[in-house]
């Protein structure tokens, strides 16, 4: 059962529509669809919202610590609400997938993603669910850091947002603890 959904990204308008903020962007869409709102929470080093779907309740978190320190925020919420690692879903950008591809994965390493690296270090666990959001790889000689911190083109942004409905339909399954059905539904 998922009790905490974390979107990874960098705070501030400068980064709002960058590829690295794919996790924030999907979380923002979930908030809009659920008529909830984020409120700044200094004790959690981020913005927190509470949502209810059916009979389930879960929290949504946007760390305000910048990507490389996401674990500080995630671990603070987990400790306060007594949430176990396997009750956490992290939404993050994924270079190894084409734009708009969404895949669920449980556990594993950080794959070079600094946000995941910091969450693993701060929580002491790799055993959380991840929704990997494909943003593609840079073309030519563009550095990865420059690529992920650049804005989506309008067309690419619209494509990513069109995938929101796929993610939104998974929430009831994840809240019910049916990760296997959620993976099957998303990956088929």
N, C-alpha and C positions, 0 to 999 in steps of 0.2 A: 504494500500500500504506500503510495507516494504522499508525503506530508509537506514537502518543501520543493518548490520548483524555482531554480536559480537560473536567471539569464545572465550570461557573461557579456561584458562590454566595458567601455570606458565612459565615465560620466562627462557631461558637458555637450553643448551644442556643436562644438568643433568635430566631435566623433559620432554624432547622432545617426548618420546614415552611412557609416563605414562598414566594410565587410566584417571587421572584428566585432562589431556590435550586433551581429545577427541574432545572438541570444537575447539581447535587450529588445530588439525589434519584434521578435515572436512573443515575448512576454507582454509587450505593450499591446499587441493585438489581442492577446488572451484577456487582458484587463478590459479593453474596450468592449469585447464581446460579452464579458461577464458583469459589466456595469459596476466594477469595483474601482478602487483608486489606490495609488501608492502614497505613503506618507513617510517623510524622512524620519529615520530612527537612529539617533547618534549611538546608542548602545549596540546597535547592529552594524554600524559603519555602512549604512546603505538605506535604501527605500524598501518598505515592506507593505504588502497588501494581504488581505485575507479573502478567500473566495470559498463559496459553497457550490457544489454541483451535486444534485440529487441529495442524498443524505450525508455526503462527505464534505469535509472541510480541509483546506490546505492553504499554505502560505506561499507567496510569491516574493522573491527577493531580487533586487538589482543592487549589487555591491557598488558603493561609491568610492572604492579604494583604488580604482584603476585595475586593469586586468591582472597585472603581476602580483597583486596583493588580495585577490578575491577570497582566498582562504580565511583571512581574518574575519571577514563579514559572514561567510558561510558557517564557520565554526562557532561564532558567537550566537547565531540563530539556533543552530543545532543544540548547543549546550542549554540555552534558555528554555527551549520548548521540548527538550529531551527527545530529539529526533535522531534516529540511528542512520548510519550511512546508506543502508539499503532502502531508506525511505526518502531519499533525495534524488531528484532529477535535475541534471545540469544541461542547459541549452547552450551550445557553443558553435562557433564557426569551424568549418572543416575544409582544409585546403585539398584534401585527397578526393573530394567528391565534386562532381560538376555542380554548377549553380542550381540551387533549388532542390537537390537530392536530400532527403531526410532519412536518417537511419538511427534506430535505437540500438544501444549497446550497453551491456552491464559489465562493469569492472574494466580492468585493463590499466595500461600505463597512461602517461600524459601525451605521448606521441609528439613531443616538442611544443605542445600548447602550454604557454606560461600560466594561464588561468587555471587549467587543470593541475599543473605541477604544484601550484601554491595551495590549491584545495586539498590535494593528496597530502602535502607536507603538514598543513594546519590541522587536518582532521585525523591524520594517521591511518587513513584508509583509502583504498582504490575501489572499494565495493559500493559504488553508487551508479545509478543509471545515467546515461548520457544520451541526449538527442543531438546528433551531429548534423549540422546544417551546412550543406555544400555551398561553398563560395568560389570554387575553382582555384586554379593556380595562376600566378602571374605569367604573362607572355614575355618572351624574349629575356632580356637581362634585368628586368625590374626586380628589385630586392623584395623579399617576402614581407618585411616590415612595412615598406612603402605601399605595397599592394593591399595588405589587410587594413591599413590606416587610411586608404583612399575611399572616397564615396562610391557607392553603387551608381551605375548609370541608371537613368530613369527606367529603361526597359528591364534591366536586371533587378532593380528594386521591385518593380511590379510583378515580375516572375516569382521572386522570393515571397512576396505577400500573398500571391495566389496559392501558395502551398500551405497557408495558415489553416485552411479548413481541414487538411489532412491531419495536422497536429491537433487541432481542436477536438476532433472526433476521438482521439486517443485518451483524453483526460478522464472520462468516466471509467474506462478500463483500467487505467493506471491507479485511480483512486480506489478501485475495488481490489487492487493487488494482482490483476490479471495481466502481468507484463508479457507473458507468452502470446496471448491473443492480440495485445497492442502491437507487438513486433510483427506478428503474422499479417495483421491488417495493414500496417504501414509498408511492409516490404513486399506485399504481393500486388 
